[in-house]
Amino acid sequence: MKRLALDHTARMHVTNAIYSRITGRMTMDRYDFRLGTLDTGPLGTIPTPPLLRVGLECHDPVVAAGDEVLTGTRIASSTRAGTGDLHSGVSGTVEAVTDTFIEIRTTGTKTVERESVPSDSPELLKWLARMGMNTASIRTAPLLIVNAVPPEPGHGIFAPLMNDHRKAVELGLETIKNIVQPSRTVLAAAKGTKVVAFADCSVTFVPARHPYGMAPMVIRAVTGEEPVNGTPPTSACIVTLEDLYIAGRIVESGRPYTNVICQLGQRAAMVPLGTTAATLLAETGTTASQGDRIVFGGLMTGSTACNLEQGTDKRTNAVHVVPEGLFMHSGDSACVGCGECARRCPSRVRPDLLSKASEFKLFERCEGYNIFSCMECGICGYFCPTRRPILQYIRLAKQEITLLKGACEIEEAPAS
């Protein structure tokens, strides 16, 4: 097997200020994060994984070791409002249940029975969450924004949804409209992208450059309003094209959605939730050596996998291998006060102050610095000359603040 294939992975060379795009060979300097269209071909699948390891962040397991499950069996209930329940992506046996994950060994091919779709809008929203969809962003609003802008450079998961799964996407849009009850619908797309709008839907084009595809930037481009402390304006509800596809698939099949749509090199595929990094690397014909990094998600906003046994979660929209030597190691370097991160921040917060407060566990101070206005685009850490893990510090503080407020400890999740 190849150690690394340019056709299957993205490269980032921060030392020489070079960011190599997913398409390989073509590079751009550090001031350009173009959201170019990537031809991934049809949305594919991967062979059924032999083992799943499903993470349990803000979920309580409802199965035990030794239980037999079918594809679509609920294995964990959400304990955070707006976060969907977890379901098995395979038919098999639960081998282990820990505080952090559920491990399932594939042994069969059976699927759960179809359920009827509720007609009442509030019940429909609860049902979608119980069937595995994250619904935190869905609420009634006069404006519905469908975000079809690639989340990061080199990502092409939206194109096959629009081209090859239009029926499911349109069914999802109809379903979401029944809940949101908008008077106007807008499709947001990157400039230079060819799109076919939905019925009764206008199109707004945004700059084809990261981070203009992130929800707060899209909301601002469409409405002129800015989210306050991470809360979108009440005048708009924003969903992604993938959200529409997930809702459409659930309504169409009457069964839970158990996959994530993941960028695997130059192709996009539906991957069962909890598929391990080792399985995905084998699927792309790539291996990781000691010192390499496996990134779940985009290279700007993703997270480094702890090991090859870590499974995908609902946020894993891509998997990359970054070889050792193509990145500078982040460390405990002190902030030099250059202000580069603050000058580059599209959210107009102070990443330097936030990272320092988080580093010393001054989480209440982070709230005073408007930490929840940070959209986690990753630009601050990219430009930091001392390579401080700024985004990681900010995410740590957000998580600690959320836990302190008991957001993962509600008495009854809406999905239940």
C-alpha positions as CSV (number, residue, x, y, z in Angstrom):
1,M,0.0,0.0,0.0
2,K,1.1,3.6,-0.6
3,R,2.2,5.6,2.3
4,L,0.5,8.7,0.8
5,A,-1.1,9.5,-2.5
6,L,-1.4,13.1,-3.7
7,D,-4.7,12.1,-5.4
8,H,-6.2,11.0,-2.1
9,T,-5.0,13.5,0.5
10,A,-4.6,17.2,1.0
11,R,-1.3,18.7,2.0
12,M,-0.5,21.8,4.1
13,H,3.0,23.1,4.3
14,V,2.8,25.9,6.8
15,T,6.6,26.3,7.1
16,N,6.9,27.5,3.5
17,A,3.4,29.1,3.6
18,I,2.1,26.6,1.0
19,Y,-1.3,25.0,1.2
20,S,-1.7,22.2,-1.4
21,R,-5.3,21.6,-2.5
22,I,-7.1,18.3,-2.3
23,T,-6.8,18.0,-6.1
24,G,-3.0,17.6,-5.6
25,R,-0.3,19.3,-7.5
26,M,-1.9,22.8,-7.5
27,T,-0.9,25.1,-4.7
28,M,-1.8,28.5,-3.4
29,D,-0.2,30.9,-1.0
30,R,-1.4,31.4,2.6
31,Y,-3.6,34.4,1.7
32,D,-5.8,32.4,-0.6
33,F,-8.3,29.8,0.5
34,R,-10.4,29.3,-2.6
35,L,-13.5,27.2,-2.4
36,G,-13.0,25.6,-5.8
37,T,-15.4,23.1,-7.2
38,L,-14.0,19.5,-6.8
39,D,-15.3,16.9,-9.1
40,T,-15.9,13.9,-6.8
41,G,-18.2,12.0,-9.2
42,P,-21.3,10.3,-7.9
43,L,-21.8,9.9,-4.2
44,G,-20.6,6.3,-3.5
45,T,-20.5,3.9,-0.6
46,I,-17.8,1.8,1.1
47,P,-18.0,-2.0,1.9
48,T,-19.7,-2.7,5.2
49,P,-17.0,-2.1,8.0
50,P,-16.2,-5.1,10.1
51,L,-16.2,-2.9,13.3
52,L,-17.8,0.4,14.3
53,R,-16.7,2.6,17.2
54,V,-19.4,5.2,17.9
55,G,-18.5,8.1,20.1
56,L,-20.8,9.1,23.0
57,E,-20.3,12.8,23.4
58,C,-23.5,14.1,25.1
59,H,-25.2,10.7,24.6
60,D,-26.3,8.0,27.0
61,P,-26.0,4.4,25.8
62,V,-29.2,2.3,25.7
63,V,-27.5,-1.0,24.8
64,A,-25.1,-3.2,26.7
65,A,-22.2,-5.5,25.7
66,G,-23.6,-8.7,24.2
67,D,-26.7,-7.1,22.8
68,E,-27.7,-7.9,19.2
69,V,-28.6,-4.8,17.1
70,L,-29.9,-4.3,13.5
71,T,-28.9,-1.5,11.1
72,G,-30.9,1.4,12.4
73,T,-31.2,0.2,16.0
74,R,-31.0,3.1,18.5
75,I,-27.9,2.6,20.6
76,A,-27.7,5.9,22.5
77,S,-30.1,8.7,23.4
78,S,-29.2,12.4,23.1
79,T,-28.7,14.4,26.3
80,R,-28.3,17.7,24.5
81,A,-31.2,19.6,22.9
82,G,-31.0,19.6,19.2
83,T,-28.6,16.7,19.0
84,G,-30.0,13.6,17.3
85,D,-29.9,10.1,18.8
86,L,-27.3,7.6,17.7
87,H,-28.1,4.4,15.7
88,S,-26.1,1.4,14.6
89,G,-24.8,1.6,11.0
90,V,-24.5,-2.2,10.8
91,S,-26.3,-5.3,11.9
92,G,-24.2,-7.0,14.6
93,T,-23.2,-7.5,18.2
94,V,-22.3,-4.9,20.7
95,E,-18.8,-5.8,21.9
96,A,-18.1,-3.0,24.3
97,V,-19.8,0.0,25.9
98,T,-17.6,2.5,27.7
99,D,-18.0,6.1,28.9
100,T,-16.7,7.4,25.6
101,F,-17.8,4.9,22.9
102,I,-19.9,1.9,21.8
103,E,-18.1,-0.8,19.8
104,I,-20.2,-3.0,17.4
105,R,-19.0,-6.0,15.4
106,T,-20.7,-6.7,12.1
107,T,-22.4,-10.1,12.0
108,G,-25.5,-9.7,9.8
109,T,-27.4,-7.6,7.3
110,K,-30.9,-7.0,8.8
111,T,-32.5,-3.6,9.1
112,V,-35.1,-2.1,11.4
113,E,-38.7,-1.8,10.3
114,R,-39.9,1.4,8.6
115,E,-41.7,4.0,10.8
116,S,-44.5,6.3,9.7
117,V,-43.8,10.0,9.3
118,P,-45.6,12.3,11.8
119,S,-47.7,15.0,10.1
120,D,-47.6,17.5,13.0
121,S,-44.7,19.9,12.6
122,P,-43.5,19.8,16.3
123,E,-43.7,16.1,16.4
124,L,-41.9,15.9,13.0
125,L,-39.0,17.8,14.4
126,K,-38.7,15.5,17.4
127,W,-39.0,12.5,15.2
128,L,-36.2,13.6,13.0
129,A,-34.0,14.1,16.0
130,R,-34.9,10.6,17.3
131,M,-34.1,9.2,13.9
132,G,-30.5,10.6,14.1
133,M,-30.6,14.1,12.6
134,N,-29.1,17.1,14.4
135,T,-31.9,19.6,14.6
136,A,-30.4,22.4,16.7
137,S,-30.5,24.9,13.8
138,I,-34.1,24.2,12.8
139,R,-36.8,26.6,14.1
140,T,-39.6,28.7,12.7
141,A,-38.4,31.8,10.9
142,P,-39.6,34.0,8.0
143,L,-36.4,33.2,6.0
144,L,-34.9,29.8,5.3
145,I,-31.3,29.8,4.0
146,V,-30.0,26.6,2.3
147,N,-26.2,26.7,2.5
148,A,-24.7,25.0,-0.5
149,V,-21.2,26.6,-0.2
150,P,-18.4,24.1,0.3
151,P,-17.3,24.1,4.0
152,E,-13.6,24.3,3.2
153,P,-11.2,24.4,0.2
154,G,-11.1,21.1,-1.7
155,H,-14.5,19.7,-0.5
156,G,-17.0,18.5,-3.0
157,I,-19.6,16.6,-1.1
158,F,-22.4,19.0,-2.1
159,A,-22.2,18.6,-5.9
160,P,-23.2,14.9,-6.0
161,L,-26.1,15.7,-3.7
162,M,-27.5,18.4,-6.0
163,N,-26.8,16.4,-9.2
164,D,-27.5,12.7,-8.2
165,H,-29.8,12.9,-5.2
166,R,-32.0,15.8,-6.1
167,K,-35.2,13.9,-5.2
168,A,-34.1,13.3,-1.6
169,V,-32.8,16.8,-1.3
170,E,-36.1,18.3,-2.5
171,L,-38.0,16.0,-0.2
172,G,-35.8,17.2,2.7
173,L,-36.4,20.8,1.7
174,E,-40.2,20.2,1.7
175,T,-39.9,18.6,5.1
176,I,-37.8,21.4,6.6
177,K,-40.2,24.0,5.2
178,N,-43.1,22.3,7.0
179,I,-41.3,22.9,10.2
180,V,-39.7,26.4,9.6
181,Q,-42.8,27.8,7.8
182,P,-40.7,30.4,5.9
183,S,-42.1,33.1,3.6
184,R,-38.9,33.2,1.6
185,T,-36.2,30.7,0.8
186,V,-32.7,31.5,-0.4
187,L,-30.0,29.1,-1.8
188,A,-26.5,30.3,-1.0
189,A,-23.8,29.2,-3.4
190,A,-20.2,30.1,-4.1
191,K,-19.4,32.5,-6.9
192,G,-18.6,30.6,-10.1
193,T,-20.7,27.6,-9.1
194,K,-23.4,26.3,-11.5
195,V,-26.5,25.7,-9.5
196,V,-30.1,24.9,-10.3
197,A,-32.3,26.6,-7.7
198,F,-35.3,25.0,-6.1
199,A,-38.8,26.1,-6.8
200,D,-39.8,29.4,-5.2
201,C,-36.2,29.9,-4.2
202,S,-33.8,32.7,-5.0
203,V,-30.0,32.4,-5.2
204,T,-27.4,34.5,-3.4
205,F,-23.7,34.0,-4.4
206,V,-21.0,34.5,-1.8
207,P,-17.2,34.8,-2.3
208,A,-15.7,31.4,-3.2
209,R,-13.2,31.7,-0.4
210,H,-12.9,30.3,3.1
211,P,-14.5,31.1,5.6
212,Y,-17.4,32.6,3.5
213,G,-19.1,29.2,3.4
214,M,-19.5,29.0,7.2
215,A,-23.0,29.7,8.6
216,P,-22.4,33.1,10.2
217,M,-20.8,34.4,7.0
218,V,-23.6,33.1,4.9
219,I,-26.2,34.6,7.2
220,R,-24.5,38.0,7.0
221,A,-24.3,37.8,3.2
222,V,-28.0,37.0,2.8
223,T,-29.5,39.1,5.5
224,G,-26.9,41.7,6.4
225,E,-27.3,40.6,10.1
226,E,-24.6,39.0,12.2
227,P,-25.1,36.3,14.8
228,V,-24.7,37.5,18.4
229,N,-22.6,35.2,20.5
230,G,-23.1,32.4,18.1
231,T,-26.9,32.8,18.0
232,P,-28.3,33.4,14.5
233,P,-30.8,36.2,14.1
234,T,-34.4,35.2,14.7
235,S,-35.3,36.3,11.2
236,A,-33.4,33.4,9.6
237,C,-33.0,29.6,9.8
238,I,-30.0,28.2,8.1
239,V,-29.5,24.6,7.1
240,T,-27.0,22.9,4.8
241,L,-27.6,20.9,1.7
242,E,-26.5,17.8,3.6
243,D,-29.2,18.6,6.3
244,L,-31.8,18.5,3.5
245,Y,-30.5,15.2,2.2
246,I,-30.5,13.6,5.6
247,A,-34.1,14.8,6.3
248,G,-35.2,13.6,2.9
249,R,-33.6,10.2,3.4
250,I,-35.2,9.7,6.8
251,V,-38.7,10.7,5.5
252,E,-38.3,8.6,2.3
253,S,-37.1,5.5,4.0
254,G,-38.9,5.8,7.3
255,R,-35.7,4.6,9.0
256,P,-32.9,6.3,11.0
257,Y,-30.0,7.9,9.2
258,T,-26.9,6.1,10.2
259,N,-24.2,7.5,7.8
260,V,-22.0,10.5,7.3
261,I,-21.1,11.9,3.9
262,C,-17.3,12.0,3.9
263,Q,-14.7,13.3,1.5
264,L,-12.3,10.4,0.8
265,G,-9.6,11.9,-1.4
266,Q,-11.2,12.9,-4.7
267,R,-14.4,11.1,-4.1
268,A,-17.3,11.4,-1.7
269,A,-18.9,8.4,0.0
270,M,-21.6,7.5,2.5
271,V,-19.7,6.1,5.5
272,P,-21.5,4.4,8.5
273,L,-21.3,6.4,11.7
274,G,-18.4,5.1,13.8
275,T,-16.3,3.8,10.9
276,T,-12.7,3.7,12.1
277,A,-9.8,5.7,10.7
278,A,-8.0,2.4,9.8
279,T,-10.9,1.3,7.7
280,L,-11.1,4.6,5.8
281,L,-7.4,4.7,5.1
282,A,-7.6,1.1,3.8
283,E,-10.5,2.2,1.6
284,T,-8.4,5.0,0.1
285,G,-5.3,2.9,-0.4
286,T,-3.4,5.1,2.1
287,T,-1.3,4.3,5.1
288,A,-0.2,6.5,8.0
289,S,3.3,6.3,9.4
290,Q,4.6,7.2,12.8
291,G,4.3,11.0,13.2
292,D,1.7,11.5,10.5
293,R,-1.6,13.1,11.4
294,I,-5.0,11.8,10.5
295,V,-7.5,14.6,10.4
296,F,-11.2,14.1,10.7
297,G,-12.9,17.0,8.9
298,G,-11.2,19.8,6.9
299,L,-7.6,20.8,7.3
300,M,-8.6,24.2,8.7
301,T,-11.4,23.2,11.0
302,G,-11.0,19.5,11.6
303,S,-9.7,17.5,14.5
304,T,-6.7,15.2,14.7
305,A,-7.7,11.6,15.4
306,C,-6.3,10.1,18.6
307,N,-5.5,6.8,16.9
308,L,-6.5,4.5,14.1
309,E,-9.3,3.0,16.1
310,Q,-11.2,6.3,16.4
311,G,-14.5,6.3,14.7
312,T,-16.2,9.0,12.6
313,D,-18.8,11.2,14.2
314,K,-21.5,13.4,12.6
315,R,-19.1,16.2,12.0
316,T,-16.6,14.1,10.0
317,N,-17.1,15.4,6.5
318,A,-13.6,14.4,5.3
319,V,-10.6,12.3,6.2
320,H,-7.0,13.5,5.4
321,V,-3.5,12.2,6.1
322,V,-0.9,14.9,6.6
323,P,2.6,13.4,6.6
324,E,5.1,14.4,9.2
325,G,7.3,17.2,7.9
326,L,4.5,19.0,6.0
327,F,3.3,20.8,9.1
328,M,4.9,22.6,12.1
329,H,4.1,21.1,15.4
330,S,1.9,23.2,17.7
331,G,3.1,23.5,21.2
332,D,3.0,25.5,24.4
333,S,4.7,28.5,22.9
334,A,3.8,31.8,24.5
335,C,1.8,34.4,22.6
336,V,4.1,37.1,21.4
337,G,1.3,39.7,21.1
338,C,1.8,40.3,17.4
339,G,-2.0,40.6,16.9
340,E,-1.9,38.6,13.6
341,C,-4.8,36.4,14.7
342,A,-7.0,39.3,15.7
343,R,-6.3,41.1,12.4
344,R,-7.3,38.0,10.4
345,C,-10.3,37.0,12.5
346,P,-13.6,37.2,10.5
347,S,-15.6,37.1,13.7
348,R,-13.8,40.2,15.0
349,V,-13.0,38.6,18.4
350,R,-9.5,38.4,20.1
351,P,-8.3,34.8,19.5
352,D,-5.1,35.7,21.4
353,L,-6.9,36.7,24.5
354,L,-9.3,33.7,24.3
355,S,-6.5,31.2,23.9
356,K,-4.6,32.6,26.8
357,A,-7.6,32.7,29.1
358,S,-8.5,29.1,28.1
359,E,-4.9,28.0,28.6
360,F,-5.0,29.1,32.3
361,K,-8.6,27.9,32.7
362,L,-10.1,31.4,33.1
363,F,-13.3,30.2,31.3
364,E,-15.5,33.0,32.7
365,R,-13.2,35.5,31.2
366,C,-13.6,33.8,27.9
367,E,-17.3,34.5,28.0
368,G,-16.4,38.2,28.6
369,Y,-14.3,38.0,25.4
370,N,-17.4,36.8,23.5
371,I,-16.0,33.3,22.8
372,F,-19.2,32.0,21.3
373,S,-19.0,34.6,18.5
374,C,-16.0,32.6,17.3
375,M,-17.1,30.5,14.3
376,E,-14.1,28.1,14.6
377,C,-12.8,28.8,11.0
378,G,-9.2,27.9,12.0
379,I,-7.6,31.0,10.4
380,C,-6.1,32.3,13.6
381,G,-4.0,29.2,14.2
382,Y,-3.0,29.1,10.5
383,F,-1.4,32.6,10.7
384,C,0.0,32.4,14.2
385,P,3.8,32.7,13.9
386,T,4.4,30.7,17.1
387,R,2.0,27.9,16.1
388,R,-0.1,28.1,19.2
389,P,-3.1,25.7,19.1
390,I,-5.5,28.7,19.3
391,L,-8.5,26.9,17.8
392,Q,-8.0,23.9,20.2
393,Y,-7.8,26.3,23.2
394,I,-11.0,28.0,22.1
395,R,-12.8,24.7,21.6
396,L,-11.7,23.5,25.0
397,A,-13.1,26.6,26.7
398,K,-16.4,26.3,24.8
399,Q,-16.7,22.7,25.9
400,E,-15.9,23.5,29.6
401,I,-18.3,26.4,29.6
402,T,-21.0,24.2,28.1
403,L,-20.4,21.5,30.6
404,L,-20.4,23.9,33.5
405,K,-23.8,25.2,32.4
406,G,-25.1,21.6,32.3
407,A,-26.0,21.6,28.6
408,C,-25.2,17.9,28.3
409,E,-27.2,17.1,31.4
410,I,-30.8,18.0,30.6
411,E,-33.4,15.9,32.2
412,E,-35.0,14.8,29.0
413,A,-33.6,15.4,25.5
414,P,-36.1,16.5,22.8
415,A,-35.1,13.3,20.8
416,S,-36.4,11.0,23.5
